[in-house]
Amino acid sequence: MAILQPAWLDLDRKAGDLEGQIYRALRDRILGGKLAAGQRLPSTRQLAVTLSVARSTVVDAYDRLKSEGYIEATTGSATRVATLSSAPWNTAPPLRKETPPPQLSPAGDGMFRPGTPDVSDFPHAAWGRCLAARARSLRVHDLGYEDACGLPYLKEAVLEHATASRGISAAPEQVLILPSTRSAINLLSRLILRPGDDTGNVAWVEEASYPSARRLMLEAGARLFAIPCDDAGIDVSRAGAPDPSLIYVTPSHQYPTGATMSLPRRLALLERARQSGALIIEDDYDSEFQYGSRPIAALQGIDRAGVVAYLGTFAKILAPGLRIAYAIVPSHLVTQASQAMQHQGLATAIHIQAALADFIREGRLRAYLRQMNARYAERMQAITTTLDRLCGDRLEIAKGHGGLQLATWFKDRATDDIGLVSRLGAQAQGLQPMSQFYLSAPRPGLLFGIARVDVGRLHEAIVDILDRAAS
């Protein structure tokens, strides 16, 4: 097959991020079918010369495309466009549960509580300056009812952050500022689902999945169907369930297993949503934290049919007490979602919004994320190493490539993980039993939070848990 001629790729040098421009241009042409599977790409050296950029810039762009599954390359052979086809759907019996799931055991406090950031290093001084400055200088317009869905300059700042870090593609008016991810899930569930309508109340979730999201969808009238999920993410080819109106997924860092959804699975999910007219809720709760590799771009960024609502939160990356999250909704839902948001009174404090906009624009969020990413990476490495040394014969341990928690599973599937955590009581230090995250096929294990791990006490804490579990 003929080699790609790169003359079409015109870089905007004033805009910067040349690597990102090359990555996005090639990605979009692959997704649009303009570059066919198997088509040969120019060598990194050739493309660098043609575009008058450093070869390392092209190498980084190719590495990103390769890691996300768009291209294939092996030593000594040409780089080619990957085959992105996926398996056809089947009619296997659906994994299904229509009644509310059991209440999770209280997570309690402690170093192993999952999903909780370490706020001990919160940038108090920088945040305080932003907050004080805005509290003194809010515009009269900002103090009214006009911007109930979020201050325009916070929407713009959030979009800049999400575009740079997660590959989001949207306009500022598509951004809604909310108090929490849960409020966003509740808002969208009640907007999309039609209770009592057997063709309009179907919601798909991953198996395993976030219990609070399931509960919110059930309260909105959903019939839940759990769709098989493995190391490559949710597999819609194995769904065997009625067409959904709503699909809730965590593709970049699956909760709680930590898996990353592969590109073929992402494309299959988008196509299934398009054909069934479903809305996908993409909960991207902690993907800013990635250890050892670049985070894979958000599902929303490759959505060409307007079927994805992207959710992000500052509860995980800054502090839960700020009570600020955001939803980036498809353009056709902006008016409905905005009206529903105002009806439900989901506004957040104006001075917090304004301060956060400045905090992002001044680069303070980016600096804080770099700092915390390094610290969390150390803690993730420490806990995976310690668990492997002390429990490797009993536990299957996830790779721990990112996020604020680490999934493990007992090799003995008869283990009662719920009973174990219950017996440990306060000594569990926030551990959660993995089986409680499943709807239909529980798999026992333990979910460890990593953000607040005290590396110096880690060995002692795990030995103490093992001793108490054996008694």
C-alpha positions in Angstrom: 0.0 0.0 0.0 1.3 3.5 -0.8 3.0 5.5 1.8 1.2 8.5 3.3 2.2 11.8 1.8 2.2 14.3 4.7 1.6 17.5 2.6 -1.9 17.8 4.0 -0.5 18.3 7.6 -0.2 22.1 8.1 1.1 23.0 11.5 0.1 26.2 13.4 3.4 27.1 14.9 2.1 30.1 16.8 -0.3 27.8 18.7 2.5 25.6 20.0 2.1 21.9 21.1 3.4 20.6 17.7 3.4 17.1 19.0 -0.2 17.4 19.9 -1.1 18.8 16.5 0.6 15.9 14.7 -1.1 13.4 17.0 -4.6 14.9 16.6 -4.3 15.3 12.8 -3.3 11.7 12.3 -5.8 10.4 14.9 -8.7 12.4 13.3 -7.8 11.1 9.8 -7.6 7.5 11.0 -11.0 7.8 12.8 -12.5 9.6 9.8 -11.4 6.7 7.5 -9.1 8.9 5.5 -6.2 6.7 6.5 -7.1 3.0 6.0 -6.0 0.1 8.1 -2.6 -1.1 7.0 -1.6 2.1 5.3 2.0 2.9 5.8 3.0 6.1 7.5 6.1 8.1 6.9 9.1 7.3 9.1 9.6 9.7 12.0 12.8 11.1 10.3 11.0 11.7 7.0 8.0 13.4 8.6 10.2 15.5 10.8 12.1 16.8 7.8 8.9 17.4 5.8 7.3 19.4 8.7 10.6 21.1 9.8 10.2 19.9 13.4 12.5 18.0 15.7 12.4 14.2 15.2 11.7 13.8 18.9 8.4 15.7 18.3 7.2 13.2 15.7 8.5 10.3 17.8 6.4 11.4 20.8 3.3 11.9 18.6 3.8 8.4 17.1 4.4 6.9 20.6 1.1 8.4 21.8 -0.8 7.1 18.7 0.8 3.7 19.3 0.0 3.5 23.0 -3.7 4.4 22.2 -3.9 1.7 19.5 -4.2 3.9 16.4 -0.9 2.7 14.8 1.3 -0.4 14.9 5.1 -0.5 14.7 7.7 -3.2 15.3 11.5 -2.9 15.2 12.7 -3.0 11.7 9.3 -2.6 10.0 7.3 0.3 8.8 4.7 2.1 10.9 1.2 1.4 9.7 -2.4 2.3 10.6 -3.9 -0.3 13.0 -7.0 -2.3 12.3 -9.7 -0.9 14.6 -12.6 -3.3 13.9 -14.3 -5.0 16.8 -16.2 -8.3 17.3 -19.9 -8.4 16.4 -22.5 -8.2 19.1 -24.0 -11.5 20.4 -27.1 -12.4 22.2 -25.6 -13.9 25.4 -27.9 -13.7 28.4 -27.4 -10.2 30.0 -26.0 -9.7 33.4 -28.8 -7.9 35.1 -30.0 -6.6 38.4 -33.1 -4.4 38.7 -33.1 -4.0 42.5 -30.9 -1.6 44.4 -27.5 -3.0 45.2 -26.6 -3.7 48.8 -25.2 -0.7 50.7 -21.4 -0.7 50.8 -19.7 -1.2 54.1 -18.7 2.2 55.4 -15.2 2.9 54.0 -14.2 4.5 57.3 -11.0 6.5 57.6 -7.4 5.5 57.4 -4.5 5.3 55.0 -6.2 2.7 52.7 -9.4 4.6 52.1 -9.9 4.5 48.3 -10.7 7.5 46.1 -9.6 10.0 48.7 -6.8 12.5 47.9 -4.1 13.5 50.3 -5.0 17.1 51.3 -2.1 17.5 53.7 -0.1 19.2 51.0 -3.0 21.4 49.7 -1.6 24.7 48.4 -3.1 26.8 51.1 -1.1 30.0 50.4 -1.7 30.0 46.6 -5.4 29.1 47.0 -5.9 31.7 49.7 -4.5 34.5 47.6 -6.8 33.6 44.7 -9.8 33.3 47.0 -9.1 36.5 48.9 -8.5 38.5 45.6 -11.8 37.3 44.1 -13.8 37.8 47.3 -12.8 41.4 47.2 -13.3 42.0 43.5 -16.3 40.0 42.3 -18.1 41.8 39.5 -21.7 42.9 40.2 -22.8 40.7 37.3 -21.2 37.7 38.9 -23.3 38.1 42.1 -26.6 37.7 40.3 -28.6 34.7 39.0 -27.4 35.0 35.4 -24.6 32.4 35.5 -26.3 29.6 37.5 -24.6 27.0 35.3 -21.1 28.4 36.0 -19.1 31.5 35.6 -18.1 31.9 31.9 -14.4 32.4 32.7 -14.3 29.3 34.9 -15.9 27.3 32.0 -13.2 28.6 29.7 -10.5 27.7 32.2 -11.9 24.3 32.8 -12.1 23.6 29.1 -8.5 24.7 28.6 -7.4 22.3 31.3 -9.5 19.4 30.0 -8.5 20.0 26.4 -4.8 20.1 27.3 -4.8 17.2 29.8 -7.5 14.9 28.4 -8.0 15.8 24.7 -11.5 17.1 25.1 -13.2 18.8 22.1 -16.0 21.2 23.0 -17.2 24.8 23.3 -17.4 26.7 26.6 -21.2 26.7 26.5 -21.1 22.9 26.8 -19.4 23.1 30.2 -21.7 23.0 33.3 -20.2 23.7 36.7 -21.8 21.5 39.5 -21.2 20.7 43.1 -20.2 17.1 42.5 -19.9 14.2 40.1 -22.9 12.6 41.8 -25.0 15.6 41.1 -24.0 15.4 37.5 -24.9 11.7 37.2 -28.2 12.4 38.9 -28.9 15.3 36.6 -28.2 13.4 33.4 -29.9 10.2 34.5 -33.2 12.0 35.2 -32.8 13.9 32.0 -32.3 10.8 29.8 -34.1 7.9 31.5 -37.9 7.4 31.1 -39.1 5.4 34.1 -41.8 2.9 33.3 -40.9 2.8 29.6 -39.3 -0.5 28.9 -37.5 0.9 25.9 -36.4 4.1 27.6 -35.3 3.1 31.1 -32.5 0.7 30.2 -29.0 1.7 31.6 -25.8 -0.2 31.1 -23.0 -0.2 33.7 -19.6 -1.9 33.8 -19.2 -5.1 35.8 -17.7 -4.1 38.3 -18.8 -0.5 38.7 -19.2 2.5 41.0 -22.0 1.7 43.4 -23.1 5.4 43.9 -23.6 5.8 40.2 -25.7 2.6 40.1 -27.8 3.8 43.0 -28.4 7.2 41.4 -29.5 5.6 38.2 -31.9 3.2 40.0 -33.4 6.1 41.9 -34.0 7.8 38.5 -36.0 4.7 37.4 -33.3 2.7 35.5 -33.3 -1.0 34.7 -29.7 -1.8 35.2 -27.7 -4.3 33.0 -24.1 -5.1 34.0 -22.0 -5.5 30.9 -18.8 -7.7 31.1 -15.6 -5.8 31.6 -12.0 -7.1 31.4 -8.5 -5.7 31.1 -9.5 -3.9 27.8 -12.6 -2.3 29.4 -16.3 -2.8 28.7 -17.1 -5.3 26.0 -20.4 -4.4 24.2 -20.0 -7.4 21.9 -20.9 -9.5 25.0 -23.8 -7.3 26.2 -26.8 -9.4 25.1 -29.0 -6.7 26.7 -31.7 -4.4 25.4 -30.6 -1.2 23.7 -29.7 1.3 26.4 -30.8 4.9 26.8 -27.9 5.5 29.2 -24.4 4.0 29.5 -22.2 4.7 32.5 -18.4 4.0 32.0 -15.0 4.9 33.5 -12.9 4.2 30.4 -9.6 5.8 31.2 -9.2 4.3 34.6 -12.0 1.8 35.2 -13.4 1.9 38.7 -12.5 -0.1 40.7 -10.3 -2.4 38.6 -8.0 0.2 37.1 -8.2 -1.2 33.6 -8.0 1.2 30.6 -10.5 0.7 27.8 -8.8 -0.2 24.5 -9.3 1.8 21.3 -11.3 -0.9 19.5 -13.6 -1.2 22.6 -14.0 2.6 22.7 -15.0 2.7 19.0 -17.4 -0.2 19.5 -19.0 1.5 22.5 -19.4 4.8 20.6 -21.0 3.0 17.6 -23.4 1.1 19.8 -24.5 4.3 21.6 -24.9 6.0 18.2 -27.1 3.3 16.8 -29.2 3.0 20.0 -29.5 6.7 20.6 -27.9 6.3 24.0 -26.0 8.9 26.1 -22.7 7.7 27.4 -21.7 9.2 30.8 -17.9 9.2 30.8 -16.8 9.5 34.4 -13.1 10.6 34.3 -12.7 10.9 38.0 -8.9 10.7 38.5 -7.2 10.3 35.2 -4.9 13.2 35.8 -2.8 10.9 37.9 -0.8 8.6 35.7 2.4 6.8 36.6 5.0 6.0 34.0 3.1 6.9 30.9 0.9 9.5 29.3 -2.8 9.3 30.1 -4.9 8.0 27.2 -7.2 10.7 25.7 -10.8 10.9 26.9 -13.5 9.0 25.1 -15.3 12.4 24.5 -12.4 13.6 22.4 -13.0 10.9 19.7 -16.9 11.2 19.8 -18.1 12.3 16.4 -21.8 11.7 17.0 -22.4 13.8 20.2 -23.2 10.8 22.4 -20.7 11.4 25.3 -21.2 13.5 28.4 -17.8 13.9 30.1 -17.6 14.3 33.8 -14.6 15.7 35.7 -14.1 16.7 39.3 -11.7 18.8 41.5 -12.6 16.6 44.5 -9.9 14.1 43.5 -7.2 16.4 42.2 -7.5 19.3 44.7 -9.8 18.7 47.7 -13.3 17.2 48.2 -14.3 20.2 50.4 -14.2 22.6 47.4 -17.4 20.9 46.1 -16.7 21.6 42.4 -17.1 19.3 39.5 -18.1 19.8 35.9 -19.9 18.1 33.0 -19.2 18.7 29.4 -22.4 17.7 27.6 -23.2 17.3 23.9 -24.4 20.5 22.3 -27.9 19.2 21.7 -28.3 18.7 25.5 -27.0 22.1 26.6 -30.4 23.8 26.9 -32.2 20.9 28.6 -29.3 20.2 31.0 -29.0 23.9 31.9 -32.7 24.3 32.6 -32.7 21.1 34.7 -29.7 22.3 36.6 -31.3 25.6 37.4 -34.5 23.9 38.4 -32.7 21.6 40.8 -30.6 24.5 42.3 -27.2 23.0 41.6 -25.2 26.2 41.6 -21.9 26.4 43.4 -20.4 29.3 45.4 -19.4 32.1 43.1 -16.3 33.2 44.9 -15.0 29.6 44.9 -15.6 29.4 41.1 -13.8 32.7 40.5 -10.9 31.7 42.6 -10.6 28.3 40.9 -10.6 30.0 37.5 -7.6 32.1 38.5 -5.9 29.1 40.1 -6.1 27.2 36.8 -5.2 30.2 34.6 -2.1 31.0 36.7 -0.7 27.5 36.2 -1.1 26.6 39.9 -3.3 23.6 39.2 -0.8 22.2 36.7 2.1 22.7 39.1 0.2 21.1 42.0 -0.8 18.1 39.8 2.9 17.6 38.8 3.8 17.6 42.5 1.1 15.2 43.6 1.5 12.9 40.6 5.1 12.3 41.7 4.2 11.6 45.3 1.3 9.3 44.4 3.5 7.4 42.0 6.0 6.7 44.9 3.1 5.5 47.1 1.6 3.3 44.3 5.0 1.7 43.7 5.5 1.2 47.5 2.2 -0.5 48.0 2.4 -2.7 44.9 5.9 -3.8 45.9 4.9 -4.5 49.5 1.7 -6.4 48.6 3.6 -8.5 46.1 6.2 -9.4 48.6 3.9 -10.1 51.5 0.7 -11.3 49.7 1.7 -12.3 46.3 0.9 -16.0 47.0 -2.7 -15.0 48.0 -3.5 -11.9 46.0 -3.7 -11.0 42.3 -2.6 -7.4 42.2 -3.6 -4.9 39.5 -0.8 -3.1 37.6 -1.2 0.2 39.4 -0.5 2.4 36.5 -2.6 5.3 37.7 -5.3 6.7 40.0 -5.9 6.9 43.7 -6.6 3.2 44.4 -5.3 -0.3 43.7 -7.4 -3.3 43.1 -6.4 -6.8 44.3 -8.3 -10.1 44.1 -8.0 -13.2 46.2 -6.7 -16.2 44.2 -8.9 -18.3 46.4 -12.3 -17.3 45.0 -14.1 -18.8 48.0 -12.7 -16.1 50.3 -15.3 -14.0 52.1 -13.8 -10.5 51.6 -16.9 -8.8 53.1 -16.5 -10.9 56.3 -12.8 -10.2 56.4 -13.2 -6.4 56.2 -15.9 -6.6 58.8 -13.7 -8.6 61.2 -10.8 -6.1 60.7 -13.1 -3.3 61.8 -11.1 -0.1 62.4 -7.9 -2.0 61.6 -9.0 -2.2 57.9 -8.0 1.5 57.7 -10.5 2.1 54.9 -10.1 -1.1 52.9 -13.1 -2.0 50.8 -14.1 -5.6 49.7 -14.0 -5.9 46.0 -17.1 -8.2 45.7 -19.4 -5.3 46.7 -18.6 -3.5 43.4 -20.1 -6.3 41.3 -23.7 -6.8 40.4 -24.0 -10.3 39.1 -20.7 -12.2 39.5 -18.9 -11.1 42.6 -15.1 -11.6 42.7 -13.5 -11.3 46.2 -10.6 -9.0 46.8 -9.5 -5.9 48.5 -9.5 -2.3 47.2 -6.6 -0.2 48.6 -6.5 3.6 48.6 -3.0 4.8 47.8 -3.1 8.6 48.1 -2.7 8.7 51.9 -0.3 5.8 52.3 2.4 6.4 54.9 5.3 4.6 53.2 7.2 4.3 56.5 4.3 2.5 58.2 3.1 0.5 55.1 4.9 -2.8 55.9 3.7 -2.8 59.5 0.1 -1.9 58.5 -0.2 -4.7 56.0 1.4 -7.3 58.3 -1.1 -6.2 61.0 -4.0 -6.8 58.6 -2.6 -10.2 57.6 -2.2 -11.2 61.2 -5.7 -10.1 62.2 -7.2 -11.7 59.1 -5.6 -15.1 60.0 -6.8 -15.0 63.6 
